[in-house]
Amino acid sequence: MIKYAMSREPLPTTAPSGLDEACLVCVIVPVLNGASTLGVQLEALTRQTFDGAWELIVADNGSYDATLAVARSFESRLPLRIIVASDTRGAAHARNAAARLTTARYLAFVDADDEVAPEWLAAIVRALDEHGVVASRFDRDRLNSPDVRAMRKLAQEEGLNQLGSGKFLPHAGGSGLAVRRSIHEALGGFDETMLQLEDTEYCWRLQLAGHPLHFEPAALVHVRFRDTLYESMRQAFGYGRFDGHLHARYREHGMPHVTIASNLWGVATRALRVVVAPAAVRPRQLRALANHVGLTVGRFEALGTKMLWLARRIATAPFSRARSRLLGVVVGVRTVEPLVALTFDDGPDPETTPLVLDILSRHGAKATFFMVGSAASRYPDLVRRVAAEGHTIGHHTLDHASLPGLSGPTRRAQLAGGSAAIGPYGARFFRPPFGHLDLASWWSARWSGHEVVAWSGHARDWLADDAAAIGERLRATIEPGAIVLLHDGAQPADAYASRPRGAMLTALDALLEESAGTFRFVTLPDLLAAGRPVRRVRWRAAPHPLETGDSSIRWSP
């Protein structure tokens, strides 16, 4: 699965939300200088027939017209929150920023210059109850004059979009696209480096991660085209340019290969068509020419970027490999065998740990438990049971302390105390609480003989989500050689200490049931014996998401 780094900083709202935290669906409208059209879309949202709990977030990407004033005029008529997401350009960033601020189960994206039909939201929710990702049906007649409609074709009127020959994955426009929030978060959101075609890239990444697109004809969106030839050509150029970048990323996944020579030939032939075309069809030919010019430019840009990246990798590879081997923490194992290491932090807990052990025993699975020393001292019988059932035990410091910033003697005492508490049952594995680690902490752990272990993925099981949401995130982490983070306990000082673990236990049981015969769940020593460990330098001294109150921050490797 392709992964891209994206911004994770929370953004403030411009007005208090006052919204129902238990809402089912959040509608997200990214906007930039949309004062002339935003009102039409917001008026359409006031006419929705959906009778469930929902909220609306308008994410402004840095407008300098009257966009914010238009949005505020609807505050009394809609369950509306307005945020400013202007630190990074692009609709992808605005959508991601809004998605991080909602607790709704479903996310539904619409553009500020379109208009949703009254039954749109109700149809979206019905479809999301059965499908993970839903695309809406488009209509071009309501908002566009005949002259404007003649400038371009519109896909997605009768089904999903197809690229060219239709030999690659289908995709859908971002307006009217809806997804379960758990899937969106596991995927990492929209790629914020894509200023256009970010919706196409998002759809392809979803499908490569195992989430098919569902086309829902009852969810109707009236789409507005660019109404001048210049704007239409400018948009087409952008589409072509980023299509070139998409080709560089997805060619290895089967995206049809088109040579740069073919692109140049296409520009020449389309320029000729513009010259000989009758006046009535010339706007469409000009738009096609702009698209092909953009495609060619994008291909050259992508080629240049790839060559620069390759040169940097060659120049820095020896140092990077040496640094990871010398200073890295284990985040996974390179292996083709279907082996996964489940790891449980913050226990042992007298309520949750026995239930976890029962589930693992029922499915013949093994795991690794990173125990907090003080808890292990309180429940020695649980420590003995974990070891007796064939699981591996590592430690998580004496008191679940964040090591960076501690004095040297205190840091060493935390490591020694955690190791002593698990006694003869413990292996020399250590996981830093919260993932906090700096060079001094790493050195102290290694000097005391510990292998520092992080993770390749986690299900964010500390959040107050249901089993379905945790299960979807958990399944997304499973791949050969993965080290998966879960929690069988919580320390009293943690903000999530009182949250029930039933949802995590249900998701774990379902995962092991579904994976029978496909993956084998083993201890860390067994996983490390199956291949070469993957090490990454991961210095993290920032506050944990729960310490800051921001549960949307994604601590992924």
N, C-alpha and C positions, 0 to 999 in steps of 0.2 A: 504494500500500500504506500502511496506517495504521501509524504508529510512535508509541510512547509511551516516555517516559524512565523508566528503572527503575534501582534500586540496583545497583551493581557492586562493593560492598565484599566482600572475602573474609571468611569466617567461620571461627573456629577449631573444631577437633573436640574433643570432650570425652574422647576416648580415641584412642591411636595406631591407625592403620588397619591396618597390617600386611597390606594386601590386595594382590592381584595387579594390577599396573598394566595388564596386558594383558587384563583382563576384557572380555567382549563386551557385557554389559548391566548397567546399574545400576538397581536397583529403589529408588524414592524414596518414603518414607512421611512426609508432613507430619502433625504431630500437635499438638494443644493440649488439655491436660487429658483425655487419652484412656486413663487407667490402667485403666478398667473394660473396655475393648474391645481395646486394643492387643495384649494377649497372645494373643487369638484370631487376629488377623491374623499376628503373628509365628510362631505355632505352625503356621499354614497354610503360611507360607513355608518352614518347615523340611521340609515334605513335598513340595516341588517335585520333579518328575521330570526337570527340565532337567539335563543332565549336562555343560554347558559352564561356562566361567569366568564368574562373576557376582559382584556385590557388592550390599550393601544399605545405604542411608543413611536413618536415622531423623532427621528434621529437626524439632526441638522449637521451637514458636513461642512459648514462654514459659509452660509449664505450671507450676502451683503444687500439683498433686496428685502422685501417685506414678508419673507417666508415665516419668520417667527411670530409676527403679528397675526398673520392668517391662522397659524396653528393655535395661538392662544385664544382666538375668538371662538374656538370650539370646545374650550375646557369645560364649560357648563353642560355641554350636550353629549360628550363622549367620556368614557373611562380613560382619560388621556394623560400621558406623561410626556414631557418634552425634554430631550437631552441634547447637549452640544457635543458632537463627535467630530471635531474639526482638526484634531492634531495630526491626522493622517488622511490624505486625499483618497476618495473613492467610496463607492456604495458598499463595497465589501467591508470596509472598516466600520462604516455607520451601522450596517446590519449586525456585525459582531459585537459592537459596543452595546447596542440595545439588547441583544440576546443574553449578554452577561448580566443584565440588570433585572431579569424576570425569573420567577419561579414557576411559570406556567409549564404545563406538560407539553404543549404543542406550540410551535412557532410558525407563523404565516407571514410571508413577505409580500408586500405590494409596492409598486412604484408610485411616486407622487404625481405623475402626469397621466395616470390611467384612471379607470373608474370601475369599481367592482359592482356586480349585479346584487340585488337585494338578498338572494339566496346563497351568495358566494360563501360566506363564513360558515353557515350551517352545513353546506355540502362539503367543505374542507374538513370540518370536525368529524363528520360521519365517515369520510374516507380515511382520516388518520386513525380512527378507531380500529381499522382493519389493516392499514398499510403504513410503513414507516416514513415514506416520502411520497408526496402528492403534487402533481402538476395540474394547473388549471387549463381550461379551454379559452382560447383567445377569439375575440371578435374585432374586426377593423372598421366596420361600417359606421358605428355610432359616433365616433369622435373624429372622423377624417373625411374631408371632402373628396369627391371623385378624382380631382387632380392629384391630391396628395396620395390617395390609394394607388394611383397609377405608377407612382415612382418606385414602388417596391412590392415584393410579395410578402406574405405573412404565413409563417408556419404555425403549427400548434392550433389550428382551427379544427382539425379532425383527429389529431393524435400527437405524439411526441415528435420533436424535431429530429431530423437525421442529417448527418454531415455528408454532403456531397453524394457519393455513391451509395450511402446507407450501409457501408461495410464496417462501421465502427459503432460504439455505444450511442444510444439515443440521449438526448438532453432536452432541457426545458428552460424557458425564460425565467428570470428571477422574479418577475412580477407574477404573483399568484402561486409561487412555489411554497410549499409547506412541509414541515419535517418535525418529527418528535425531537424535543429538546435534548434528550439523552443521546440520540444519534448525532445531532449537530455538535454537541460537546465532545463526544468521542472522536469525531472526525477532525476537530480542531477549527471548525468554522470555515468561513470563506477565506480564500487566499488573498490577502490584502496587497500583494504585489501586482495583482491583475486589475488594472483600472477599467478594463472592459472584458467581456466574456468570462467574468468571474463566476457567473451562474453556470455556464457550460462546464468550466473546470470543476466546479463544486459537484455538479451532477455526475461527471465521470468519476471523480474520486469517491463519491457515494457508492456507485455501482461496483467499483473495484474493491470496495470494502464490504461488499455483499448486501447492499441495500438497493433493490430494484426500484425504478420509478413507476408510479401508478398515475395514469392519465384519468382525470375525473371530469367528464363532460358537463356535469351539473354545476361545477364551480366555474362560473363565467366571469372573465375579465375583459372589459372594453379597452383596447390598447390604442394609445395615441402615437402617431408617427411624427417625426420631425416635419414641420410644415413649410420649410423653405428648402430649395435645392441645395444651398450651401450647407445647411445643418445636416441634411440627409447624406451628402457626400462626406462630410466630416465624420459622421457616425460610422459610415461604411468603411472609411479609411481606418478608424480605430478598431473596428471588428477585424479587418484583415490583418492589421499589425499584430494584435494579440493572438489571432489565429496562428500566426507564424510562431509565436512563443509556445502555444499549446502543442504544436507539432513537435517542437524540440523536446517537450516533456513526455508526450504520450506516444511517440512513434514506437517505443519499445513495447507498448501495450497493444499495438495493432492499429493505431491511427494510420490511415493510408498515407503512403509516402509520395510526396510531390516534390520533384527536384526544383532547385532555384532556377534552372534553365527553363523549366516548364512555367514557372511563375513569370519570368521575363517574357516568354512567348505569349502568355495570357494577357499581359499588359499591352503588348503590341497589337494583338488581335482585337482587344476591346477598345483600344484607341481608334482603330480603323472603323469599328462598328459605330462609334460616336459620330465619326465624320459622315458616314453614309446613311445613318438612321434617319427616318422621317421625324419631323419636329415633335409629333405626338408621343413617340417612344424614346426620344433622346434623353429625357430626365432619368429614365430607368437605366439607360446605357451608361450615362455619366456616373450614376451611383455604382454600377457594376465595375466601371473602370476604377473608381476611387477605392472600392473594396480590394481589387486586385493589386493596386499600387500599395495599399496598406499591408496586404499579405506579404508582398515581396520585401517591403521595408522590415516587417517583423521577422521574417526568416533571416535576413542579414543581421538584425540586432541579436537574435537568439544565437546565431552562429558566432558572432563576436563575443557575446557573453560566455558562451561555452568554452571558447578558446582561452579567454582570460581566466576562467575558473580552472581549466586544466593546467594552465601555466602556474597558477598559484598553488594548486595541489601538488604539482611536481616539485616546486621549490620548497614547500613546507612539509611535505609528507614525512621525511625522516624525523624531523623535530616533533611533529604531531604524534607519530607512532611511539616515539621514545617517551614523550610526556605522558601519554595514556598508559603505557606499560608501567612506568615508574610511579606515577601519581594518581592513576585512575582508580575508580571504585567499580566493582562488578555490577553490570546492569543487565546481563543476559549471557547466553552461550550460543556460539555459532555451531549449529547442528542441523542435520536434515532429519533426525529422528523426531517423532512426534511427542516430545517430552516437554513438560511445563512444570515449573516450581511455584506452587502456591505458598505465600508467606503471610504470617499473621503477626501483627504488632500489638503492643500495649497490654498484653495479658501477663499472666493467666488471670482469668476472671471466673469466679465460681459459678456464674450463671451461663455465660456464653461459651467458654472454652469446652466444657463437657459436651455441649450440643454440637460444636464444631467437630470434636473428635468422633462423636456418634455418626455424623454425616460422612466424614472421611472413611470411617471403618465400613459403613454400609456400602460404599462404592469402591472399596479397595484402593483408596488414594492415600498418598503420603504427602506431608507438608513440612514446612520449617516455621518454627515459632520464635520470634524475637521478643523475649520476655523482659519486662521491667524488673530490675533486681528487687525492689521493695515489695512488689506484688508476688514475685516468686518466693520470697521469704515468708510471706503470709500464707501461701497456699502450697506448701511443699508436696502434698499428696498429688496435686494437679501436675506439678513438674514431673514427678515420678511416673504418673500415668502417661503423659505425653511421650516420655522417653521409652516406656515399656511397650507402647503401641507402634514403635518403629519410626517415630518422627524425629527430626533434628531440632535442637534447641540452640539458638544464638541469644545474644543479649542486646538490650536497648537502653543502656546505662542503668545506674542505680535508681534514679528518681525521675526518669524521663526528662532529663535536663538538656536544654539546647547548649551544645558545647562551645560554639564560637563566643568569644567575649569572656569566658570563664578564665580564672587564673590557672597557671600550669598545675599547681598542686590540686586544686578543686577538680579540674578536668581529669587528671589521672585518678583521683579518688572515685569519680563517677564511673570510669571504665573498670577499675579494679573491683569496686563494689558490685557492679552489675555482673561481672564475670564470676565473682565468688558466690553470689546468690544462687546461680544455677549449678554450681558445684561440679560434681563428677558427671552430670548429665549433659553439660554444655559442650558445644563445639566452638571452635575459635572464629565464629562469625559475629560481626557487629554491624548493626544498622543505626545510624545517627537519628535521634528523635527529630521529627519534622523534616528530615532530609537536610538539616542544617549541618554544614561542614565547611571548615576552612583549612588552610594548610597546617596550622598548628594542631587542630583536632585530628586531621588525617595522620599526621606524624605520630601523635600520641597513641592512636589506635594501632598503627602498624608497629610501633616500637614495643607495644605490649603483646604483640604476636597475633593480632586480630586481622582477619580478612574483612575489609569494609564492603558491605553489600547494599546496593540501592535497589532499583526496580526498573523494569521496562514498561510497565503499565499498571494502572490501578483503576478501581471502579468507583472511587470517591464515595465509599460506603459510609463515611461519616456524615454525609448530608441526609437531611430528613426526606429522602425519596422513597418511593415504593419499590417493591421487589422487581417489577418490570423494568423500571429505569436503571436500577443497579445492575440487573441481569444483562441489559443491552450493553452497558459500558463494560461489564466483565467479559462478555463474549468478544468484544472488540479487542481485548488485550491478548487473546489466546493465539499463539503461534509457536512453532518449534523454537525452543531455547528461551522462552519468555520467563521472566521472574515477575510474578503478579503480587501486588500489595493489597492486603485486606487487614481488617482489625477484629480481634476477638476480645478486646477490652478497651478501656479508656481511663486515663488518670483523672483524679478528682478536679484538678485545676483546668482540665480541658473544657472548652465551651460545648463540646458535644458529648460529655461524659454521661449525661442522663438520657441520651437518645436510645431507643430500643434497637436491638440488633436483629429483630425478627426478619426484616426485609433482606438483610445481608445473608442470613441463614437460608431463607427461601431461594434466593438467587444462586447461592453456592450449590444447594442440593439440585436445582434445575440444571446448572452448568455441568455438574458431574454426570447427571443422568443423560444429558444430550451428547456428551463427549465420549461416552462409553464406546470403545472400539475405534475411536478416532485419535484421541490424545491420551497419554498416560501421565499422571500427576505424581511427581517424585520429589524427594528431598533435594536440597541444594547440593550436597556432596554427589548424589547420583547424577544430577544435571551437569555439574562441572566435569564429571568423568566422561560425559558423552560428547564433549567437544571442547573448543577453545573459548575461554571466557572473553566476553566483550567488556572492555573497560573504557570508562569515560571520566574525564576530569570534570567534577561537578562541585564547585565551591558554591555553597548557598548559606549565606548568613542573614538573609532577609527574614522578616517575620512570617510565620506560617499564616495561610489564609484565615484560619480560625482565630488567630491572635488579632488580626486586623478587622475581623468581621466580614471580610470579603470572601465568601464561599465560592465565588466564580473563578478564582485564580486556578489555573490548571498546572499542577506540578508534574509535567511529563518529561521524560528524559530527552 
